[in-house]
Amino acid sequence: KQWYQRRVAITAGDVLDAQYLYDNTKDETYLRRCIKPLECLLVNHKRIVIKDSAINAVCYGAKLTLPGVLRFESGIEVGEEVVIMTTKGEAVAIGNALMTSSTIATCDHGIAVKLKRVIMDRDAYPRKWGLGPMASVKKGLKKAGKLDKHGKPNDNTPPEWLKIINDNKEPVSFTPIPPSNPTLNEVVSNAETTLKRPRSESETSETKARSEGEEKKKKKKKIIVAGEAVSQETEDTDGEKKKKKKKKKKEKSLDESTAETTETESGEKKKKKKKSKDLDTTI
C-alpha cells in the first residue's frame, strides 16, 4: 500500500494543480503524471500480441484462436489471466489462457484464450472475417436455405457439408476446397451469379458499337493498304514513263548535234571548192 500510494496514487488537489498549470503555462508534464493510460494497470499480466486482422473480431467477442496469434510471452499457464494487445501496445481484451506457451508454440490450430473483458471499442480496426473460401460457400448455402440463419445444418443440408464439419472437429489437416456435391456446386454458382452485376442494355449496345467500330477500322486499314499498293504501282509506271521521255530527249539531242556537224562539214567543203575555183580563174 505504501509503495502504491508513493508511486501511483494521487489526490484531487494534484489534478486541480495539474489542470491549472496546463491552462496557464501549457505544460502537460504534471497532467501526464496524474492521468495515466489504462495499460499501466495491466503491466503485471502476461501478454499475447495478435494480428491486426483479428483485433475487430476479438472486439466483437470472438475467442482468440492460434492463427490470430503473432507473439506471446513465455511462462503462460492454463487458466492464467492474460492481456491481448496489438502490435502498437494497445490493450484489446483480458482473458483466461486455455493453452500453455509451449502448446501455443507447437500447435497450429485451436482456441488459445477465452475472453473475460473487452477493453477496445468496436470497429477501431477494419473487419477481416468471413472472406475465406469456406466462409463464402457457407454464405451461399445460407442464401439457398441449405443452412439456417446461424449457419447450422438443417434438413436440407447436403451430406458433403456435414462430412466437412465432422472432419474439421477432428485434428486433421484440411485444405478449404469447396465440396464436389452437384447441389452444393449449383448453390455456389448461383451465389456467384447473384453477386455478379447483370449487364444492362446500354452496356450490350456499347459493346456492339465497339465491335462495329473495330470492324470498320480493320476495313479502313485494308483499304489504306490496297491504296498504298496501287499508289506504289502508279509511281513505278510514272517513273518508267519519265525515264523513257529522258531517253527520247537524249536521242533527239544527239540527232540534232550530228545533223549540225554534217551541215558544218558540207559548208566548209563548199567554201573550199569556191576558193579553188577563184584560184583557177585568177591563174
Secondary structure, DSSP 8 states (H G I E B T S, - for coil): -HHHHHHT---HHHHHHHHHHHHHH---HHHHHHS--GGGGGTTSEEEEE-GGGHHHHHTT--EEGGGEEEE-TT--TT-EEEEE-TTS-EEEEEEESS-HHHHHH-SSSEEEEEEEE-S-TTSS----S-SHHHHHHHHHHHHTSB-TTS-B-TT--HHHHHHHHHHHSS----------HHHHHHHHHHHHHHS----HHHHHHHHHHHHHHHHHHHHHHHHHHHHHHHHHHHHHHHHHHHHHHHHHHHHHHHHHHHHHHHHHHHHHHHHHHHHHHHHHH-
